[in-house]
Amino acid sequence: MDKLAAAEITKAMVSAAYGATAAQPKQQDDDPFRKGDFVVYPTHGVGKIDKIGSEEIGGHKLDLIYISFDENKMTLRVPVAQARVTGLRKLATPEAMAQAMTILAGRPKVSRLMWAKRAQEFQAKINSGDLKMVAEVCRDLQSAANGSAPSYSQRNLFELAIDRLAGEFAGVVGTDKADAIVKLTQKLVDGRTADTARSDQRADRVREEAEAKSSEPAVSLADAPV
């Protein structure tokens, strides 16, 4: 049986939504949410809009977006007037997903911050719902993909990030999440392989240049022109 996430709608949200609706009755959304849309909610990932309807809450009649999340059998209610503020958005475009894949295959960012601070930053990026930020987390925690992560918390954050990314990737390219995770993990592996190859090539060039210099004939002071 579905759970109704009523806790997401606070009194402050009701007042804000009602105030926004009353103050801006003529504003129109250039790209409104519609029934059947797949959307991304920052803290829950990809869901589907089941309906958009009115409901009386806290003495106010509000227009609400009902979003279902099949994996955890939950339905979320978000006031239409507050939808953008909460970070709700439609699925990324294929172009935006391609940019995220480029980030995924890039070189991991090295940080000297303590893990506790880095973990907070990673969690904030995941919860932002921003596609590029989630891809950055996967890239920077990629060691967890092959089981070499140094800690449980690192593996946990990586799995959360790649699950979120896979959910959106699956919706954009039209596949299931399991297949999406396989493809994303392979993208990480390919990126590391290519990066290692580039590093090896640079090392070879440096070594060849050093060998070339060492093989140059030494110039004796006695041979120098007077």
C-alpha positions as a LaTeX table, in Angstrom:
\begin{tabular}{lrrr}
\hline
Residue & $x$ (\AA) & $y$ (\AA) & $z$ (\AA) \\
\hline
Met1 & 0.00 & 0.00 & 0.00 \\
Asp2 & 1.37 & 3.42 & $-0.96$ \\
Lys3 & 2.62 & 5.75 & 1.72 \\
Leu4 & 1.50 & 9.37 & 1.50 \\
Ala5 & 4.36 & 11.73 & 2.29 \\
Ala6 & 2.29 & 14.38 & 4.02 \\
Ala7 & 5.25 & 15.43 & 6.15 \\
Glu8 & 6.70 & 17.16 & 3.10 \\
Ile9 & 3.97 & 19.81 & 3.32 \\
Thr10 & 4.64 & 22.02 & 6.34 \\
Lys11 & 2.58 & 24.95 & 7.61 \\
Ala12 & 5.22 & 27.29 & 6.23 \\
Met13 & 4.91 & 25.70 & 2.81 \\
Val14 & 1.12 & 25.99 & 2.92 \\
Ser15 & 1.31 & 29.68 & 3.82 \\
Ala16 & 4.00 & 30.34 & 1.23 \\
Ala17 & 2.16 & 28.46 & $-1.48$ \\
Tyr18 & $-1.12$ & 30.18 & $-0.70$ \\
Gly19 & 0.59 & 33.57 & $-0.60$ \\
Ala20 & 2.39 & 32.96 & $-3.87$ \\
Thr21 & $-0.78$ & 31.82 & $-5.57$ \\
Ala22 & $-2.77$ & 34.80 & $-4.30$ \\
Ala23 & $-0.06$ & 37.35 & $-5.07$ \\
Gln24 & 0.71 & 36.11 & $-8.58$ \\
Pro25 & $-2.57$ & 34.80 & $-10.02$ \\
Lys26 & $-1.67$ & 35.68 & $-13.61$ \\
Gln27 & 1.83 & 34.23 & $-13.77$ \\
Gln28 & 2.22 & 31.30 & $-16.12$ \\
Asp29 & 4.83 & 28.57 & $-16.13$ \\
Asp30 & 6.55 & 28.37 & $-19.52$ \\
Asp31 & 7.03 & 24.63 & $-19.05$ \\
Pro32 & 4.36 & 23.47 & $-16.56$ \\
Phe33 & 4.34 & 20.08 & $-14.93$ \\
Arg34 & 1.72 & 17.71 & $-16.30$ \\
Lys35 & 0.22 & 14.34 & $-15.43$ \\
Gly36 & 2.44 & 11.55 & $-16.71$ \\
Asp37 & 5.67 & 13.58 & $-16.57$ \\
Phe38 & 8.72 & 11.90 & $-15.09$ \\
Val39 & 10.35 & 14.35 & $-12.73$ \\
Val40 & 13.28 & 14.61 & $-10.33$ \\
Tyr41 & 12.72 & 15.58 & $-6.70$ \\
Pro42 & 16.09 & 16.41 & $-5.05$ \\
Thr43 & 15.85 & 14.16 & $-2.00$ \\
His44 & 13.93 & 11.26 & $-3.57$ \\
Gly45 & 15.17 & 10.96 & $-7.15$ \\
Val46 & 12.99 & 10.15 & $-10.15$ \\
Gly47 & 9.24 & 9.89 & $-9.77$ \\
Lys48 & 6.15 & 10.15 & $-11.95$ \\
Ile49 & 3.36 & 12.72 & $-11.70$ \\
Asp50 & 0.15 & 10.79 & $-11.12$ \\
Lys51 & $-2.14$ & 13.79 & $-11.03$ \\
Ile52 & $-2.41$ & 17.50 & $-10.32$ \\
Gly53 & $-5.40$ & 18.42 & $-8.21$ \\
Ser54 & $-6.76$ & 20.58 & $-5.42$ \\
Glu55 & $-6.88$ & 19.72 & $-1.74$ \\
Glu56 & $-7.73$ & 21.71 & 1.38 \\
Ile57 & $-4.82$ & 21.86 & 3.83 \\
Gly58 & $-4.53$ & 24.12 & 6.86 \\
Gly59 & $-7.70$ & 25.92 & 5.90 \\
His60 & $-6.41$ & 26.77 & 2.42 \\
Lys61 & $-7.28$ & 25.20 & $-0.90$ \\
Leu62 & $-4.06$ & 24.33 & $-2.68$ \\
Asp63 & $-3.20$ & 22.99 & $-6.10$ \\
Leu64 & $-0.94$ & 20.00 & $-5.53$ \\
Ile65 & 1.30 & 17.81 & $-7.63$ \\
Tyr66 & 1.08 & 14.13 & $-6.67$ \\
Ile67 & 4.32 & 12.31 & $-7.42$ \\
Ser68 & 4.72 & 8.55 & $-7.03$ \\
Phe69 & 8.03 & 6.76 & $-6.43$ \\
Asp70 & 7.62 & 3.11 & $-7.34$ \\
Glu71 & 10.75 & 1.80 & $-5.62$ \\
Asn72 & 9.70 & 2.82 & $-2.12$ \\
Lys73 & 5.93 & 2.84 & $-2.78$ \\
Met74 & 5.62 & 6.48 & $-1.73$ \\
Thr75 & 3.49 & 9.34 & $-2.97$ \\
Leu76 & 4.70 & 12.89 & $-2.47$ \\
Arg77 & 2.48 & 15.98 & $-2.52$ \\
Val78 & 4.09 & 19.25 & $-3.61$ \\
Pro79 & 2.21 & 22.57 & $-3.90$ \\
Val80 & 2.23 & 23.75 & $-7.51$ \\
Ala81 & 3.19 & 27.27 & $-6.41$ \\
Gln82 & 6.23 & 25.93 & $-4.55$ \\
Ala83 & 7.30 & 23.21 & $-6.98$ \\
Arg84 & 10.22 & 25.09 & $-8.50$ \\
Val85 & 11.37 & 26.36 & $-5.12$ \\
Thr86 & 11.62 & 22.82 & $-3.76$ \\
Gly87 & 13.88 & 21.89 & $-6.67$ \\
Leu88 & 11.36 & 19.77 & $-8.55$ \\
Arg89 & 12.31 & 19.55 & $-12.23$ \\
Lys90 & 11.66 & 17.49 & $-15.32$ \\
Leu91 & 14.11 & 14.87 & $-16.54$ \\
Ala92 & 17.30 & 16.15 & $-18.12$ \\
Thr93 & 17.57 & 16.56 & $-21.87$ \\
Pro94 & 19.75 & 14.09 & $-23.83$ \\
Glu95 & 22.27 & 16.92 & $-24.27$ \\
Ala96 & 22.47 & 17.53 & $-20.51$ \\
Met97 & 22.85 & 13.80 & $-19.90$ \\
Ala98 & 25.72 & 13.69 & $-22.42$ \\
Gln99 & 27.46 & 16.45 & $-20.48$ \\
Ala100 & 27.01 & 14.45 & $-17.28$ \\
Met101 & 28.58 & 11.41 & $-18.97$ \\
Thr102 & 31.59 & 13.53 & $-19.92$ \\
Ile103 & 31.97 & 14.52 & $-16.27$ \\
Leu104 & 31.62 & 10.89 & $-15.23$ \\
Ala105 & 34.51 & 9.84 & $-17.47$ \\
Gly106 & 36.76 & 12.68 & $-16.28$ \\
Arg107 & 39.62 & 12.58 & $-13.82$ \\
Pro108 & 38.51 & 12.39 & $-10.16$ \\
Lys109 & 38.99 & 15.61 & $-8.21$ \\
Val110 & 41.56 & 15.25 & $-5.44$ \\
Ser111 & 40.74 & 16.96 & $-2.15$ \\
Arg112 & 42.84 & 17.36 & 0.96 \\
Leu113 & 39.84 & 18.02 & 3.18 \\
Met114 & 39.08 & 15.62 & 6.01 \\
Trp115 & 36.66 & 12.86 & 5.03 \\
Ala116 & 33.90 & 14.13 & 7.35 \\
Lys117 & 33.87 & 17.47 & 5.52 \\
Arg118 & 34.06 & 15.85 & 2.09 \\
Ala119 & 31.22 & 13.48 & 2.99 \\
Gln120 & 29.01 & 16.46 & 3.86 \\
Glu121 & 29.81 & 18.08 & 0.53 \\
Phe122 & 29.08 & 14.87 & $-1.36$ \\
Gln123 & 25.75 & 14.44 & 0.43 \\
Ala124 & 24.80 & 18.04 & $-0.33$ \\
Lys125 & 25.58 & 17.50 & $-4.02$ \\
Ile126 & 23.46 & 14.34 & $-4.13$ \\
Asn127 & 20.53 & 16.05 & $-2.40$ \\
Ser128 & 20.76 & 19.07 & $-4.69$ \\
Gly129 & 19.20 & 17.05 & $-7.48$ \\
Asp130 & 21.63 & 18.70 & $-9.90$ \\
Leu131 & 22.58 & 16.17 & $-12.58$ \\
Lys132 & 26.15 & 17.43 & $-13.03$ \\
Met133 & 26.81 & 17.50 & $-9.29$ \\
Val134 & 25.59 & 13.93 & $-8.88$ \\
Ala135 & 27.87 & 12.88 & $-11.74$ \\
Glu136 & 30.79 & 14.60 & $-9.98$ \\
Val137 & 30.13 & 12.57 & $-6.83$ \\
Cys138 & 30.18 & 9.32 & $-8.82$ \\
Arg139 & 33.40 & 10.37 & $-10.55$ \\
Asp140 & 35.17 & 11.44 & $-7.36$ \\
Leu141 & 34.10 & 8.34 & $-5.45$ \\
Gln142 & 34.70 & 5.98 & $-8.37$ \\
Ser143 & 37.04 & 3.74 & $-6.35$ \\
Ala144 & 33.89 & 2.37 & $-4.71$ \\
Ala145 & 32.83 & 0.98 & $-8.09$ \\
Asn146 & 35.46 & $-1.76$ & $-7.93$ \\
Gly147 & 35.19 & $-2.34$ & $-4.19$ \\
Ser148 & 38.40 & $-0.54$ & $-3.27$ \\
Ala149 & 36.71 & 2.24 & $-1.32$ \\
Pro150 & 38.49 & 2.80 & 2.00 \\
Ser151 & 35.34 & 3.11 & 4.08 \\
Tyr152 & 31.74 & 2.02 & 4.34 \\
Ser153 & 30.50 & 5.62 & 4.21 \\
Gln154 & 32.34 & 6.23 & 0.94 \\
Arg155 & 30.78 & 3.16 & $-0.65$ \\
Asn156 & 27.38 & 4.16 & 0.70 \\
Leu157 & 27.60 & 7.65 & $-0.80$ \\
Phe158 & 28.80 & 6.28 & $-4.12$ \\
Glu159 & 25.93 & 3.79 & $-4.29$ \\
Leu160 & 23.41 & 6.52 & $-3.46$ \\
Ala161 & 24.85 & 8.83 & $-6.11$ \\
Ile162 & 25.01 & 6.24 & $-8.88$ \\
Asp163 & 21.48 & 5.05 & $-8.01$ \\
Arg164 & 20.18 & 8.62 & $-8.44$ \\
Leu165 & 22.11 & 9.10 & $-11.66$ \\
Ala166 & 20.99 & 5.71 & $-12.99$ \\
Gly167 & 17.35 & 6.52 & $-12.30$ \\
Glu168 & 17.53 & 9.63 & $-14.45$ \\
Phe169 & 19.75 & 8.01 & $-17.10$ \\
Ala170 & 17.22 & 5.19 & $-17.44$ \\
Gly171 & 14.39 & 7.67 & $-17.94$ \\
Val172 & 16.29 & 9.72 & $-20.51$ \\
Val173 & 17.62 & 6.88 & $-22.68$ \\
Gly174 & 14.67 & 4.51 & $-22.17$ \\
Thr175 & 16.14 & 1.57 & $-20.28$ \\
Asp176 & 15.80 & 0.05 & $-16.81$ \\
Lys177 & 17.85 & 1.09 & $-13.79$ \\
Ala178 & 19.84 & $-2.14$ & $-13.58$ \\
Asp179 & 21.06 & $-1.71$ & $-17.14$ \\
Ala180 & 21.72 & 1.98 & $-16.49$ \\
Ile181 & 23.98 & 1.15 & $-13.52$ \\
Val182 & 25.96 & $-1.28$ & $-15.69$ \\
Lys183 & 26.44 & 1.36 & $-18.39$ \\
Leu184 & 27.41 & 4.08 & $-15.91$ \\
Thr185 & 29.88 & 1.82 & $-14.11$ \\
Gln186 & 31.46 & 0.90 & $-17.45$ \\
Lys187 & 31.72 & 4.61 & $-18.29$ \\
Leu188 & 33.65 & 5.12 & $-15.05$ \\
Val189 & 35.96 & 2.20 & $-15.86$ \\
Asp190 & 36.55 & 3.46 & $-19.41$ \\
Gly191 & 37.33 & 6.93 & $-18.07$ \\
Arg192 & 39.91 & 5.59 & $-15.61$ \\
Thr193 & 41.47 & 3.40 & $-18.30$ \\
Ala194 & 41.79 & 6.32 & $-20.71$ \\
Asp195 & 43.21 & 8.54 & $-17.96$ \\
Thr196 & 45.79 & 5.90 & $-17.03$ \\
Ala197 & 46.77 & 5.57 & $-20.69$ \\
Arg198 & 47.26 & 9.32 & $-20.98$ \\
Ser199 & 49.37 & 9.36 & $-17.82$ \\
Asp200 & 51.52 & 6.52 & $-19.17$ \\
Gln201 & 52.03 & 8.39 & $-22.44$ \\
Arg202 & 53.14 & 11.51 & $-20.59$ \\
Ala203 & 55.54 & 9.45 & $-18.47$ \\
Asp204 & 56.97 & 7.84 & $-21.62$ \\
Arg205 & 57.56 & 11.23 & $-23.23$ \\
Val206 & 59.30 & 12.57 & $-20.13$ \\
Arg207 & 61.50 & 9.48 & $-19.95$ \\
Glu208 & 62.38 & 9.69 & $-23.66$ \\
Glu209 & 63.27 & 13.38 & $-23.34$ \\
Ala210 & 65.46 & 12.65 & $-20.32$ \\
Glu211 & 67.22 & 9.82 & $-22.15$ \\
Ala212 & 67.76 & 12.03 & $-25.19$ \\
Lys213 & 69.37 & 14.73 & $-23.08$ \\
Ser214 & 71.59 & 12.26 & $-21.25$ \\
Ser215 & 72.86 & 10.86 & $-24.55$ \\
Glu216 & 73.94 & 14.25 & $-25.90$ \\
Pro217 & 77.77 & 14.56 & $-26.16$ \\
Ala218 & 79.32 & 16.63 & $-23.40$ \\
Val219 & 81.13 & 19.78 & $-24.51$ \\
Ser220 & 84.65 & 20.03 & $-23.08$ \\
Leu221 & 86.00 & 23.39 & $-21.99$ \\
Ala222 & 89.15 & 22.57 & $-23.97$ \\
Asp223 & 87.09 & 22.32 & $-27.14$ \\
Ala224 & 85.40 & 25.64 & $-26.59$ \\
Pro225 & 86.41 & 28.37 & $-29.06$ \\
Val226 & 88.78 & 31.02 & $-27.67$ \\
\hline
\end{tabular}
